[in-house]
Amino acid sequence: MKITVDLPETELSEICEITGISKKGLAIRKLLADTLQAQRRAKIAGKFLSGQWSAELKDFEASKAADRSRSQTLSEQWRD
């Protein structure tokens, strides 16, 4: 689909600079795709943060505790 958008030349130059693409149409397309992706990620993150979604990570806490213990042991050995 084609659309016509009026943008100031300064904004268009900035879009090209941010995306690293010199062709105006492709730069706008990349900026739009990146923005949509960021918005989708934020929406998903919001669902996890609100508790609407969750994930069970089997043995995560035990593994984390083991890592802390190992780090502490290595730290003490280094100091001896």
N, CA, C and O atoms as a Tinker XYZ file with bonds, in Angstrom:
   320  protein
     1  N      0.828000   -1.155000    0.000000    73     2
     2  CA     0.000000    0.000000    0.000000    64     1     3
     3  C      0.891000    1.242000    0.000000    63     2     4     5
     4  O      1.897000    1.294000    0.707000    81     3
     5  N      0.528000    2.199000   -0.765000    73     3     6
     6  CA     1.272000    3.454000   -0.812000    64     5     7
     7  C      0.466000    4.520000   -0.100000    63     6     8     9
     8  O     -0.759000    4.578000   -0.202000    81     7
     9  N      1.192000    5.370000    0.630000    73     7    10
    10  CA     0.567000    6.509000    1.276000    64     9    11
    11  C      1.470000    7.715000    1.070000    63    10    12    13
    12  O      2.658000    7.583000    0.775000    81    11
    13  N      0.890000    8.873000    1.229000    73    11    14
    14  CA     1.653000   10.107000    1.129000    64    13    15
    15  C      1.715000   10.731000    2.509000    63    14    16    17
    16  O      0.698000   10.883000    3.186000    81    15
    17  N      2.926000   11.093000    2.917000    73    15    18
    18  CA     3.132000   11.680000    4.233000    64    17    19
    19  C      3.945000   12.951000    4.065000    63    18    20    21
    20  O      4.950000   12.959000    3.354000    81    19
    21  N      3.518000   14.023000    4.713000    73    19    22
    22  CA     4.264000   15.274000    4.696000    64    21    23
    23  C      5.166000   15.312000    5.924000    63    22    24    25
    24  O      4.691000   15.292000    7.059000    81    23
    25  N      6.467000   15.365000    5.683000    73    23    26
    26  CA     7.447000   15.443000    6.760000    64    25    27
    27  C      8.392000   16.598000    6.480000    63    26    28    29
    28  O      8.774000   16.831000    5.333000    81    27
    29  N      8.765000   17.315000    7.520000    73    27    30
    30  CA     9.777000   18.348000    7.326000    64    29    31
    31  C     11.100000   17.700000    6.902000    63    30    32    33
    32  O     11.409000   16.579000    7.306000    81    31
    33  N     11.855000   18.401000    6.106000    73    31    34
    34  CA    13.124000   17.872000    5.596000    64    33    35
    35  C     14.078000   17.528000    6.746000    63    34    36    37
    36  O     14.844000   16.568000    6.656000    81    35
    37  N     14.027000   18.307000    7.816000    73    35    38
    38  CA    14.921000   18.027000    8.949000    64    37    39
    39  C     14.583000   16.679000    9.600000    63    38    40    41
    40  O     15.481000   15.925000    9.974000    81    39
    41  N     13.292000   16.384000    9.732000    73    39    42
    42  CA    12.896000   15.096000   10.310000    64    41    43
    43  C     13.259000   13.948000    9.389000    63    42    44    45
    44  O     13.694000   12.891000    9.845000    81    43
    45  N     13.082000   14.155000    8.098000    73    43    46
    46  CA    13.426000   13.114000    7.127000    64    45    47
    47  C     14.927000   12.843000    7.139000    63    46    48    49
    48  O     15.353000   11.691000    7.045000    81    47
    49  N     15.713000   13.878000    7.251000    73    47    50
    50  CA    17.165000   13.711000    7.346000    64    49    51
    51  C     17.537000   12.943000    8.611000    63    50    52    53
    52  O     18.416000   12.080000    8.595000    81    51
    53  N     16.857000   13.269000    9.697000    73    51    54
    54  CA    17.119000   12.583000   10.969000    64    53    55
    55  C     16.721000   11.109000   10.886000    63    54    56    57
    56  O     17.422000   10.245000   11.414000    81    55
    57  N     15.612000   10.825000   10.233000    73    55    58
    58  CA    15.179000    9.434000   10.051000    64    57    59
    59  C     16.230000    8.666000    9.269000    63    58    60    61
    60  O     16.581000    7.544000    9.634000    81    59
    61  N     16.729000    9.253000    8.208000    73    59    62
    62  CA    17.769000    8.603000    7.402000    64    61    63
    63  C     19.029000    8.376000    8.232000    63    62    64    65
    64  O     19.672000    7.332000    8.119000    81    63
    65  N     19.375000    9.343000    9.055000    73    63    66
    66  CA    20.565000    9.228000    9.900000    64    65    67
    67  C     20.389000    8.122000   10.947000    63    66    68    69
    68  O     21.292000    7.314000   11.163000    81    67
    69  N     19.232000    8.096000   11.587000    73    67    70
    70  CA    18.963000    7.101000   12.633000    64    69    71
    71  C     18.951000    5.691000   12.068000    63    70    72    73
    72  O     19.507000    4.774000   12.674000    81    71
    73  N     18.329000    5.511000   10.924000    73    71    74
    74  CA    18.215000    4.171000   10.349000    64    73    75
    75  C     19.471000    3.754000    9.596000    63    74    76    77
    76  O     19.720000    2.565000    9.397000    81    75
    77  N     20.254000    4.733000    9.182000    73    75    78
    78  CA    21.445000    4.419000    8.399000    64    77    79
    79  C     21.135000    4.112000    6.943000    63    78    80    81
    80  O     21.963000    3.548000    6.227000    81    79
    81  N     19.937000    4.485000    6.509000    73    79    82
    82  CA    19.499000    4.234000    5.134000    64    81    83
    83  C     19.313000    5.574000    4.440000    63    82    84    85
    84  O     18.613000    6.449000    4.950000    81    83
    85  N     19.940000    5.736000    3.276000    73    83    86
    86  CA    19.871000    7.024000    2.591000    64    85    87
    87  C     18.593000    7.195000    1.765000    63    86    88    89
    88  O     18.151000    8.323000    1.545000    81    87
    89  N     18.004000    6.107000    1.313000    73    87    90
    90  CA    16.767000    6.213000    0.524000    64    89    91
    91  C     15.601000    6.500000    1.462000    63    90    92    93
    92  O     15.374000    5.772000    2.428000    81    91
    93  N     14.876000    7.555000    1.169000    73    91    94
    94  CA    13.848000    8.051000    2.070000    64    93    95
    95  C     12.747000    7.028000    2.361000    63    94    96    97
    96  O     12.402000    6.801000    3.521000    81    95
    97  N     12.208000    6.427000    1.335000    73    95    98
    98  CA    11.114000    5.458000    1.515000    64    97    99
    99  C     11.539000    4.269000    2.359000    63    98   100   101
   100  O     10.815000    3.842000    3.258000    81    99
   101  N     12.714000    3.739000    2.064000    73    99   102
   102  CA    13.221000    2.596000    2.825000    64   101   103
   103  C     13.534000    2.974000    4.271000    63   102   104   105
   104  O     13.327000    2.178000    5.187000    81   103
   105  N     14.030000    4.189000    4.468000    73   103   106
   106  CA    14.339000    4.652000    5.820000    64   105   107
   107  C     13.067000    4.778000    6.654000    63   106   108   109
   108  O     13.045000    4.384000    7.820000    81   107
   109  N     12.015000    5.325000    6.060000    73   107   110
   110  CA    10.745000    5.458000    6.771000    64   109   111
   111  C     10.178000    4.078000    7.081000    63   110   112   113
   112  O      9.673000    3.852000    8.180000    81   111
   113  N     10.255000    3.164000    6.138000    73   111   114
   114  CA     9.757000    1.808000    6.348000    64   113   115
   115  C     10.498000    1.129000    7.499000    63   114   116   117
   116  O      9.879000    0.477000    8.340000    81   115
   117  N     11.844000    1.282000    7.536000    73   115   118
   118  CA    12.639000    0.669000    8.604000    64   117   119
   119  C     12.283000    1.278000    9.953000    63   118   120   121
   120  O     12.116000    0.558000   10.937000    81   119
   121  N     12.167000    2.601000   10.004000    73   119   122
   122  CA    11.808000    3.265000   11.258000    64   121   123
   123  C     10.450000    2.793000   11.751000    63   122   124   125
   124  O     10.278000    2.543000   12.945000    81   123
   125  N      9.503000    2.669000   10.867000    73   123   126
   126  CA     8.170000    2.209000   11.227000    64   125   127
   127  C      8.214000    0.769000   11.730000    63   126   128   129
   128  O      7.599000    0.453000   12.748000    81   127
   129  N      8.932000   -0.103000   11.033000    73   127   130
   130  CA     9.035000   -1.506000   11.448000    64   129   131
   131  C      9.707000   -1.616000   12.815000    63   130   132   133
   132  O      9.258000   -2.383000   13.667000    81   131
   133  N     10.771000   -0.857000   13.026000    73   131   134
   134  CA    11.468000   -0.886000   14.319000    64   133   135
   135  C     10.574000   -0.373000   15.446000    63   134   136   137
   136  O     10.577000   -0.920000   16.549000    81   135
   137  N      9.814000    0.676000   15.161000    73   135   138
   138  CA     8.917000    1.237000   16.158000    64   137   139
   139  C      7.804000    0.255000   16.508000    63   138   140   141
   140  O      7.464000    0.092000   17.680000    81   139
   141  N      7.240000   -0.393000   15.505000    73   139   142
   142  CA     6.201000   -1.392000   15.755000    64   141   143
   143  C      6.744000   -2.540000   16.604000    63   142   144   145
   144  O      6.081000   -3.004000   17.532000    81   143
   145  N      7.942000   -2.989000   16.280000    73   143   146
   146  CA     8.553000   -4.075000   17.039000    64   145   147
   147  C      8.768000   -3.663000   18.499000    63   146   148   149
   148  O      8.500000   -4.444000   19.412000    81   147
   149  N      9.247000   -2.447000   18.715000    73   147   150
   150  CA     9.466000   -1.950000   20.072000    64   149   151
   151  C      8.140000   -1.860000   20.834000    63   150   152   153
   152  O      8.083000   -2.208000   22.014000    81   151
   153  N      7.080000   -1.398000   20.173000    73   151   154
   154  CA     5.769000   -1.303000   20.809000    64   153   155
   155  C      5.219000   -2.684000   21.159000    63   154   156   157
   156  O      4.628000   -2.871000   22.223000    81   155
   157  N      5.415000   -3.640000   20.267000    73   155   158
   158  CA     4.965000   -5.013000   20.545000    64   157   159
   159  C      5.705000   -5.594000   21.744000    63   158   160   161
   160  O      5.099000   -6.226000   22.609000    81   159
   161  N      7.011000   -5.378000   21.793000    73   159   162
   162  CA     7.804000   -5.869000   22.924000    64   161   163
   163  C      7.359000   -5.218000   24.227000    63   162   164   165
   164  O      7.253000   -5.890000   25.253000    81   163
   165  N      7.099000   -3.918000   24.193000    73   163   166
   166  CA     6.645000   -3.206000   25.390000    64   165   167
   167  C      5.299000   -3.751000   25.861000    63   166   168   169
   168  O      5.066000   -3.888000   27.062000    81   167
   169  N      4.429000   -4.056000   24.927000    73   167   170
   170  CA     3.113000   -4.592000   25.271000    64   169   171
   171  C      3.256000   -5.963000   25.941000    63   170   172   173
   172  O      2.590000   -6.241000   26.938000    81   171
   173  N      4.118000   -6.808000   25.396000    73   171   174
   174  CA     4.352000   -8.129000   25.984000    64   173   175
   175  C      5.000000   -7.991000   27.356000    63   174   176   177
   176  O      4.600000   -8.669000   28.302000    81   175
   177  N      5.993000   -7.123000   27.470000    73   175   178
   178  CA     6.650000   -6.901000   28.764000    64   177   179
   179  C      5.643000   -6.405000   29.793000    63   178   180   181
   180  O      5.690000   -6.813000   30.954000    81   179
   181  N      4.747000   -5.540000   29.384000    73   179   182
   182  CA     3.717000   -5.027000   30.280000    64   181   183
   183  C      2.822000   -6.134000   30.812000    63   182   184   185
   184  O      2.406000   -6.097000   31.969000    81   183
   185  N      2.527000   -7.112000   29.978000    73   183   186
   186  CA     1.699000   -8.236000   30.416000    64   185   187
   187  C      2.419000   -9.063000   31.471000    63   186   188   189
   188  O      1.794000   -9.544000   32.416000    81   187
   189  N      3.735000   -9.233000   31.317000    73   187   190
   190  CA     4.496000   -9.969000   32.321000    64   189   191
   191  C      4.600000   -9.163000   33.611000    63   190   192   193
   192  O      4.443000   -9.711000   34.702000    81   191
   193  N      4.863000   -7.868000   33.489000    73   191   194
   194  CA     5.020000   -7.021000   34.673000    64   193   195
   195  C      3.717000   -6.885000   35.457000    63   194   196   197
   196  O      3.741000   -6.783000   36.684000    81   195
   197  N      2.594000   -6.881000   34.767000    73   195   198
   198  CA     1.301000   -6.750000   35.441000    64   197   199
   199  C      0.830000   -8.073000   36.042000    63   198   200   201
   200  O     -0.099000   -8.094000   36.849000    81   199
   201  N      1.466000   -9.170000   35.652000    73   199   202
   202  CA     1.065000  -10.479000   36.153000    64   201   203
   203  C      0.028000  -11.153000   35.278000    63   202   204   205
   204  O     -0.405000  -12.266000   35.576000    81   203
   205  N     -0.376000  -10.494000   34.203000    73   203   206
   206  CA    -1.349000  -11.087000   33.297000    64   205   207
   207  C     -0.760000  -12.342000   32.657000    63   206   208   209
   208  O     -1.467000  -13.330000   32.461000    81   207
   209  N      0.515000  -12.306000   32.335000    73   207   210
   210  CA     1.237000  -13.465000   31.815000    64   209   211
   211  C      2.328000  -13.824000   32.806000    63   210   212   213
   212  O      2.796000  -12.976000   33.566000    81   211
   213  N      2.726000  -15.076000   32.793000    73   211   214
   214  CA     3.840000  -15.493000   33.634000    64   213   215
   215  C      4.537000  -16.676000   32.971000    63   214   216   217
   216  O      4.020000  -17.289000   32.038000    81   215
   217  N      5.708000  -16.968000   33.478000    73   215   218
   218  CA     6.474000  -18.098000   32.972000    64   217   219
   219  C      7.104000  -18.808000   34.158000    63   218   220   221
   220  O      7.678000  -18.174000   35.044000    81   219
   221  N      6.992000  -20.107000   34.166000    73   219   222
   222  CA     7.601000  -20.881000   35.237000    64   221   223
   223  C      8.952000  -21.381000   34.749000    63   222   224   225
   224  O      9.049000  -22.099000   33.753000    81   223
   225  N      9.975000  -20.991000   35.463000    73   223   226
   226  CA    11.330000  -21.408000   35.112000    64   225   227
   227  C     11.757000  -22.481000   36.104000    63   226   228   229
   228  O     12.165000  -22.194000   37.230000    81   227
   229  N     11.649000  -23.713000   35.654000    73   227   230
   230  CA    11.929000  -24.856000   36.519000    64   229   231
   231  C     13.353000  -24.778000   37.061000    63   230   232   233
   232  O     14.304000  -24.593000   36.302000    81   231
   233  N     13.491000  -24.917000   38.363000    73   231   234
   234  CA    14.772000  -24.945000   39.063000    64   233   235
   235  C     15.567000  -23.646000   38.952000    63   234   236   237
   236  O     16.771000  -23.649000   39.211000    81   235
   237  N     14.937000  -22.546000   38.580000    73   235   238
   238  CA    15.655000  -21.289000   38.425000    64   237   239
   239  C     16.228000  -20.812000   39.752000    63   238   240   241
   240  O     17.403000  -20.453000   39.837000    81   239
   241  N     15.398000  -20.809000   40.782000    73   239   242
   242  CA    15.850000  -20.315000   42.086000    64   241   243
   243  C     16.993000  -21.170000   42.632000    63   242   244   245
   244  O     17.957000  -20.640000   43.183000    81   243
   245  N     16.887000  -22.482000   42.481000    73   243   246
   246  CA    17.944000  -23.371000   42.975000    64   245   247
   247  C     19.246000  -23.127000   42.222000    63   246   248   249
   248  O     20.320000  -23.118000   42.822000    81   247
   249  N     19.156000  -22.932000   40.940000    73   247   250
   250  CA    20.334000  -22.662000   40.121000    64   249   251
   251  C     20.968000  -21.322000   40.497000    63   250   252   253
   252  O     22.190000  -21.191000   40.551000    81   251
   253  N     20.120000  -20.340000   40.751000    73   251   254
   254  CA    20.606000  -19.020000   41.137000    64   253   255
   255  C     21.336000  -19.087000   42.481000    63   254   256   257
   256  O     22.386000  -18.467000   42.656000    81   255
   257  N     20.776000  -19.837000   43.417000    73   255   258
   258  CA    21.406000  -19.999000   44.732000    64   257   259
   259  C     22.743000  -20.726000   44.599000    63   258   260   261
   260  O     23.712000  -20.374000   45.272000    81   259
   261  N     22.797000  -21.732000   43.740000    73   259   262
   262  CA    24.043000  -22.468000   43.519000    64   261   263
   263  C     25.103000  -21.558000   42.910000    63   262   264   265
   264  O     26.274000  -21.641000   43.281000    81   263
   265  N     24.710000  -20.696000   41.986000    73   263   266
   266  CA    25.651000  -19.745000   41.387000    64   265   267
   267  C     26.199000  -18.781000   42.435000    63   266   268   269
   268  O     27.393000  -18.482000   42.452000    81   267
   269  N     25.303000  -18.289000   43.321000    73   267   270
   270  CA    25.748000  -17.391000   44.374000    64   269   271
   271  C     26.738000  -18.081000   45.313000    63   270   272   273
   272  O     27.745000  -17.500000   45.715000    81   271
   273  N     26.433000  -19.314000   45.647000    73   271   274
   274  CA    27.299000  -20.080000   46.538000    64   273   275
   275  C     28.660000  -20.298000   45.901000    63   274   276   277
   276  O     29.690000  -20.143000   46.557000    81   275
   277  N     28.665000  -20.652000   44.644000    73   275   278
   278  CA    29.917000  -20.889000   43.912000    64   277   279
   279  C     30.730000  -19.596000   43.826000    63   278   280   281
   280  O     31.948000  -19.617000   44.001000    81   279
   281  N     30.075000  -18.495000   43.564000    73   279   282
   282  CA    30.769000  -17.204000   43.492000    64   281   283
   283  C     31.380000  -16.847000   44.837000    63   282   284   285
   284  O     32.511000  -16.366000   44.913000    81   283
   285  N     30.621000  -17.087000   45.893000    73   283   286
   286  CA    31.124000  -16.801000   47.238000    64   285   287
   287  C     32.350000  -17.663000   47.542000    63   286   288   289
   288  O     33.336000  -17.168000   48.088000    81   287
   289  N     32.291000  -18.938000   47.194000    73   287   290
   290  CA    33.416000  -19.856000   47.429000    64   289   291
   291  C     34.648000  -19.395000   46.666000    63   290   292   293
   292  O     35.747000  -19.358000   47.219000    81   291
   293  N     34.468000  -19.045000   45.402000    73   291   294
   294  CA    35.594000  -18.579000   44.590000    64   293   295
   295  C     36.174000  -17.285000   45.142000    63   294   296   297
   296  O     37.389000  -17.091000   45.134000    81   295
   297  N     35.309000  -16.406000   45.618000    73   295   298
   298  CA    35.762000  -15.140000   46.191000    64   297   299
   299  C     36.599000  -15.381000   47.440000    63   298   300   301
   300  O     37.634000  -14.744000   47.634000    81   299
   301  N     36.151000  -16.293000   48.276000    73   299   302
   302  CA    36.904000  -16.609000   49.495000    64   301   303
   303  C     38.222000  -17.283000   49.176000    63   302   304   305
   304  O     39.224000  -17.007000   49.836000    81   303
   305  N     38.251000  -18.153000   48.189000    73   303   306
   306  CA    39.487000  -18.841000   47.804000    64   305   307
   307  C     40.500000  -17.841000   47.243000    63   306   308   309
   308  O     41.702000  -17.966000   47.480000    81   307
   309  N     40.011000  -16.862000   46.506000    73   307   310
   310  CA    40.885000  -15.880000   45.885000    64   309   311
   311  C     41.605000  -15.052000   46.955000    63   310   312   313
   312  O     42.768000  -14.683000   46.795000    81   311
   313  N     40.889000  -14.769000   48.047000    73   311   314
   314  CA    41.443000  -13.935000   49.101000    64   313   315
   315  C     42.481000  -14.669000   49.959000    63   314   316   317
   316  O     43.303000  -14.026000   50.611000    81   315
   317  N     42.452000  -16.000000   49.966000    73   315   318
   318  CA    43.395000  -16.765000   50.812000    64   317   319
   319  C     44.791000  -16.738000   50.282000    63   318   320
   320  O     45.690000  -17.330000   50.879000    81   319
